[in-house]
Amino acid sequence: MDLFEKCYRFTEGKSAWGKEYEAVREAGLYPYFIPIQSSADTEVIIHGEKKVMIGSNNYLGLTHHPKVLEAAEMATRKYGSGCTGSRFLNGTLDIHIALEEALAEFVHKDAALVFSTGFQVNLGVIDALVQRRDIAFIDSLSHACVVDGCRLSWGEMVRFKHNDLADLSRKLENAPPQKGKLIIIEGIYSMEGDIGNIPGVVDVARKHGCRLMVDDAHGVGVLGPTGAGTVEHFGVEEDVDLIMGTFSKSFACIGGFIAAEAAAIDYLKHHANTLLFSASMPPSAVATVHAALEIIKAEPERRERLWKNARKMQDGLQSMGYDIRGSQTPVVPVVIGEDIHTFMFWKRLLDEGVFTNPIVSPAVPPGSARIRTSYMASHTDKQLDFVLDKFDKVGKELGII
């Protein structure tokens, strides 16, 4: 058997996924890897045409902030374009340390550790902590990096129903008491737009003697009195053992971090393979994130505008008759149903000047394919009214509403 046989079957439309994507491509509805020619935050240019961007995780609209761009340029001139080595060896700069100290203080933890991507944070942390005699209990809607981190580790992975405390409790009661246990949940679930029941999970974790990790990729910068995330929003910082965040959302860059007590961070520095054997965050990224952090702390009005925009879109889409899955956040899914209908809906919106993200199985359960929309503090009312008008037009045209 040729190792590439699976590749040929997919490309030639002979596998289940291959058949679907071949049909989608032939119909001109293929929605992925779309090249963006230029970006102006809330608007992008695709094939020479301007589109309103509602498919980005740039929640606070910081990717074009003058202070962010200036910080990236200055760091590049001082430190060069990259570190060309891992944090463990030659890739730790003084600005890495300064950023980690600032992040730890921001999320109310003893220490923090930055990784080159958010995906690497969860891979490295879970693999290092969950070993042969341990169990990771994860929400059924956990991100792929959480699932892959559990698979990479030598421990056992147990899924519980989404935000279901009773199911989590049952599974913990059936677990051997001598095994180490880590519960992993998310602050904001990126495909549903809902918030994790962190206070409830804290109570369950305390009752069963478990450690608790919150993946707050979409919550940091968005929730909390100071923008420190979902854990701060609920005021349970002391009860959550590990807080994970990414820099590819509100921090307008790339990378990620884990924050915890000092002993745990010191252990991860020496045991997380995705840190030890990956090149460190480049200077420009470190400076970008630190500048974004200062803006998040200094400009709370950005979060206020973000939430104003999110509520406008939630109310507007729901009033048209769309199923938005009870979204509680700036992530607002619009459920269409079948995959092919979702691709058609995506294409019509793009033609009308709106960029969105079509999400189909296996990322979501079959029959619940959706248009994932997300909003920024920098969206104007005029842009959002334009988007609502196009959703009304396309939804009626395709018989969705």
C-alpha positions in Angstrom: 0.0 0.0 0.0 1.4 3.4 -1.0 1.5 5.8 1.9 0.0 8.5 -0.4 -3.0 6.4 -1.4 -5.1 8.3 1.1 -4.1 11.6 -0.5 -5.0 10.4 -4.0 -8.4 9.1 -2.8 -9.2 12.4 -1.2 -8.0 14.5 -4.2 -9.8 12.3 -6.7 -13.0 12.4 -4.7 -13.0 8.7 -3.8 -13.3 9.1 0.0 -16.4 10.4 1.8 -14.8 13.8 2.5 -13.2 13.8 -0.9 -16.5 13.4 -2.7 -18.1 16.3 -0.8 -15.2 18.6 -1.4 -14.9 17.7 -5.0 -18.5 18.6 -5.5 -18.1 21.8 -3.6 -15.1 22.8 -5.7 -16.8 22.0 -9.0 -19.8 24.1 -7.9 -17.5 27.1 -7.2 -18.4 26.9 -3.5 -15.1 25.9 -1.9 -14.7 28.3 1.1 -11.3 27.6 2.5 -7.8 29.0 2.1 -9.2 32.2 0.5 -6.3 34.6 -0.2 -6.8 38.0 1.4 -4.9 40.6 -0.6 -5.0 43.4 2.0 -6.6 44.2 5.3 -7.8 47.3 7.0 -9.1 45.7 10.2 -12.8 45.5 9.7 -12.6 45.3 5.9 -10.5 43.1 3.6 -9.8 43.0 -0.1 -10.5 39.6 -1.8 -10.2 39.2 -5.6 -9.9 43.0 -5.8 -13.2 43.6 -4.0 -13.9 45.0 -0.6 -15.6 42.8 2.0 -16.7 43.5 5.5 -14.8 41.1 7.8 -16.9 39.2 10.3 -14.9 36.1 10.3 -11.9 37.3 12.4 -11.0 36.8 16.0 -9.5 40.3 16.2 -12.1 41.1 18.9 -10.6 44.4 20.1 -9.5 45.6 16.6 -5.8 45.9 17.5 -4.1 44.5 14.5 -3.7 47.9 13.0 -3.3 50.0 16.2 -0.4 52.4 15.7 1.1 51.5 19.1 1.1 47.8 18.2 2.7 48.3 14.8 5.3 50.7 16.3 6.2 48.2 19.0 6.6 45.4 16.5 8.9 47.5 14.2 11.1 48.7 17.1 11.6 45.2 18.5 12.5 43.9 15.0 15.1 46.6 14.6 16.6 45.9 18.1 16.5 42.1 18.2 16.2 41.1 14.6 13.6 39.1 12.8 13.8 35.9 15.0 15.5 34.1 17.8 16.5 31.0 15.7 16.3 28.8 18.7 14.2 27.4 21.5 13.4 29.2 24.8 15.4 26.5 26.6 18.6 27.3 24.7 19.3 30.6 22.9 15.7 31.8 22.4 14.9 33.6 25.6 15.0 37.4 25.4 14.5 39.9 28.2 11.2 40.9 26.5 10.0 37.3 26.8 10.5 37.5 30.6 8.9 40.9 30.8 5.9 39.7 28.9 5.5 36.6 31.1 5.6 38.7 34.3 3.0 41.1 32.9 0.7 38.3 31.9 1.0 36.6 35.2 0.0 39.8 37.0 -2.8 40.4 34.5 -4.5 37.1 35.1 -3.7 37.0 38.8 -1.3 34.1 38.9 2.2 33.6 40.3 3.9 33.0 36.9 3.3 32.5 33.2 5.1 30.9 30.3 4.7 31.9 26.6 4.7 29.5 23.7 5.0 30.1 19.9 1.4 29.2 19.3 -1.7 28.6 21.3 -2.0 25.1 19.9 1.4 24.3 21.3 0.4 25.5 24.7 -2.3 22.9 25.1 -0.2 20.2 23.4 2.8 20.8 25.7 1.0 21.5 28.9 -1.4 18.5 28.8 1.3 16.1 27.5 3.6 17.2 30.4 1.0 17.0 33.2 -1.2 14.1 32.2 0.9 10.9 32.5 0.3 7.2 32.6 -1.6 7.1 35.9 -3.6 10.3 35.2 -6.9 11.1 33.6 -7.9 14.2 31.7 -11.7 15.0 31.8 -12.6 17.3 28.9 -15.8 18.9 27.7 -17.2 17.2 24.6 -16.9 20.5 22.6 -13.2 21.0 23.5 -11.0 22.5 20.8 -8.9 20.1 18.7 -5.7 21.1 20.4 -7.1 19.9 23.8 -8.1 16.6 22.2 -4.7 16.3 20.5 -2.9 17.2 23.8 -4.7 14.3 25.5 -3.9 11.9 22.7 -0.3 12.9 22.8 -0.1 12.3 26.6 0.3 8.8 28.1 -2.8 9.4 30.3 -6.5 8.6 29.8 -9.0 11.0 28.2 -12.6 11.0 29.3 -15.2 13.3 27.7 -18.2 14.7 29.4 -21.3 16.3 27.9 -21.0 20.0 27.1 -21.4 22.1 30.2 -23.0 19.2 32.0 -21.9 19.1 35.6 -23.9 16.0 36.5 -22.2 14.0 33.7 -18.8 15.3 34.8 -19.6 14.3 38.4 -20.7 10.8 37.4 -17.5 10.2 35.4 -15.3 11.5 38.2 -17.1 9.2 40.8 -16.3 6.3 38.5 -12.6 7.1 38.2 -10.0 5.3 40.4 -9.2 7.5 43.4 -5.5 6.9 43.2 -5.2 8.5 39.7 -4.3 12.1 39.2 -7.1 14.1 37.6 -7.2 17.2 35.4 -10.5 18.8 34.2 -10.1 20.9 31.1 -12.8 23.3 30.0 -13.0 26.5 27.9 -14.0 30.0 28.9 -15.8 30.7 25.6 -16.6 27.9 23.3 -15.6 29.0 19.8 -18.3 27.3 17.8 -21.3 27.9 20.1 -20.5 31.3 21.5 -21.5 30.3 25.0 -19.6 30.6 28.2 -18.3 27.6 30.3 -19.9 27.0 33.7 -16.6 27.7 35.5 -18.1 28.3 39.0 -20.0 25.0 38.7 -16.9 23.1 37.5 -14.8 24.7 40.3 -17.2 23.1 42.9 -17.0 19.7 41.2 -13.2 19.9 41.0 -12.9 20.8 44.7 -15.3 18.0 45.7 -13.3 15.4 43.8 -9.8 16.7 44.5 -9.1 17.6 40.8 -6.9 20.2 39.2 -8.7 22.6 36.8 -7.5 24.1 33.6 -9.4 26.8 31.6 -8.6 27.3 28.0 -9.6 31.0 27.7 -8.4 31.6 24.2 -11.5 33.5 23.3 -12.2 35.0 26.7 -8.9 36.9 27.6 -9.3 40.5 26.5 -13.1 40.1 26.1 -14.5 39.2 29.6 -13.7 40.3 33.1 -13.7 43.7 34.8 -10.1 44.4 33.5 -10.3 42.1 30.5 -8.4 39.3 32.1 -10.9 36.7 30.9 -13.6 34.3 31.9 -11.9 33.3 35.2 -11.8 36.9 36.3 -15.4 37.4 35.0 -16.5 34.8 37.6 -14.0 35.9 40.3 -12.6 32.4 40.7 -8.9 33.1 40.0 -7.8 31.3 43.2 -9.8 28.2 42.3 -8.5 27.7 38.8 -5.1 26.0 38.7 -4.1 26.7 35.1 -5.3 29.6 32.8 -4.4 29.2 29.1 -4.7 32.1 26.6 -3.7 32.8 23.0 -2.3 35.8 21.3 -4.1 35.2 18.0 -7.4 36.8 19.1 -7.6 39.9 21.3 -3.8 40.3 21.3 -3.7 40.7 17.5 -0.7 38.4 16.9 0.3 34.8 17.3 1.5 32.7 20.3 0.0 31.7 23.6 0.6 31.4 27.3 -0.1 29.3 30.4 -0.4 30.8 33.8 -0.3 29.0 37.2 1.6 28.7 40.5 5.3 29.1 40.2 6.2 25.4 40.8 3.9 24.3 37.9 5.4 26.8 35.5 8.9 25.8 36.5 8.0 22.2 35.9 6.5 23.0 32.5 9.6 25.0 31.5 11.6 21.7 31.7 9.0 19.2 30.5 6.7 20.7 27.9 8.2 19.5 24.6 6.4 22.0 22.5 8.4 24.7 24.3 11.7 22.9 24.6 11.9 21.8 21.0 10.3 24.7 19.1 11.7 28.1 18.2 10.6 30.8 20.5 8.2 33.7 19.7 9.9 36.2 17.4 10.7 39.6 18.9 8.1 41.4 16.8 5.4 39.1 18.2 6.5 39.5 21.8 6.4 43.3 21.5 3.1 43.2 19.7 1.5 41.2 22.5 2.9 43.4 25.2 1.7 46.5 23.5 -1.7 45.0 23.0 -1.8 44.0 26.7 -1.1 47.6 27.7 -3.9 48.8 25.4 -6.4 46.3 26.8 -5.6 47.6 30.3 -5.7 51.3 29.4 -8.7 51.3 27.0 -11.7 49.5 28.6 -14.0 51.4 26.2 -12.9 48.9 23.5 -14.5 46.1 25.4 -17.6 48.2 25.9 -17.9 48.8 22.1 -17.2 45.1 21.4 -20.1 44.1 23.7 -22.4 46.7 22.2 -21.6 45.4 18.7 -22.1 41.8 19.8 -25.5 42.5 21.3 -26.6 44.4 18.2 -25.8 41.4 16.0 -27.2 38.8 18.4 -30.5 40.8 18.5 -30.6 41.5 14.8 -29.9 38.0 13.6 -32.3 36.4 16.2 -35.1 38.8 15.3 -34.8 37.7 11.6 -35.5 34.1 12.8 -31.9 32.7 12.7 -30.8 30.1 15.2 -27.8 31.6 16.9 -27.5 28.9 19.6 -28.1 31.3 22.4 -24.8 33.0 21.9 -23.6 34.9 25.0 -20.5 36.4 23.4 -19.0 38.2 20.3 -18.9 34.7 18.7 -22.3 34.4 17.1 -23.0 31.2 15.1 -25.8 31.2 12.5 -27.0 27.6 12.1 -27.9 26.6 8.6 -28.1 22.8 8.7 -26.7 20.8 5.9 -23.1 21.3 4.7 -23.9 22.1 1.1 -26.5 24.7 2.1 -24.0 26.3 4.4 -21.4 26.5 1.5 -24.1 28.1 -0.7 -25.0 30.6 2.0 -21.3 31.5 2.6 -20.8 32.1 -1.2 -23.9 34.3 -1.5 -22.8 36.4 1.5 -19.3 36.7 0.0 -20.7 37.8 -3.3 -22.7 40.4 -1.4 -19.6 41.8 0.3 -19.5 39.9 3.7 -16.7 37.6 4.7 -17.7 34.8 7.1 -16.5 31.3 8.1 -18.6 28.2 7.1 -18.2 25.5 9.7 -19.3 21.9 8.8 -18.8 18.4 10.2 -16.7 17.1 11.8 -16.0 20.5 13.4 -19.7 20.5 14.5 -22.2 17.6 14.6 -23.7 16.5 11.3 -26.8 18.5 10.4 -25.7 21.6 12.5 -23.4 23.3 9.9 -23.2 27.0 10.5 -21.9 30.3 9.5 -19.6 31.4 12.3 -19.6 35.1 12.7 -17.5 37.1 15.2 -17.3 40.8 15.9 -14.8 43.5 16.7 -14.8 46.6 18.8 -13.8 48.5 15.6 -16.9 47.6 13.6 -19.0 50.6 12.8 -22.8 50.7 13.0 -22.8 51.3 9.3 -20.8 48.1 8.6 -23.0 46.1 11.0 -26.2 47.4 9.4 -24.8 46.4 6.0 -24.1 42.9 7.3 -27.6 42.5 8.8 -29.1 43.7 5.5 -27.2 41.0 3.6 -28.1 38.3 6.1 -31.8 39.3 5.6 -31.5 39.3 1.8 -29.6 36.0 1.5 -31.6 34.2 4.2 -34.8 34.9 2.4 -33.4 34.2 -1.0 -32.2 30.7 0.1 -35.3 30.0 2.2 -33.4 29.8 5.5 -35.6 32.5 7.1 
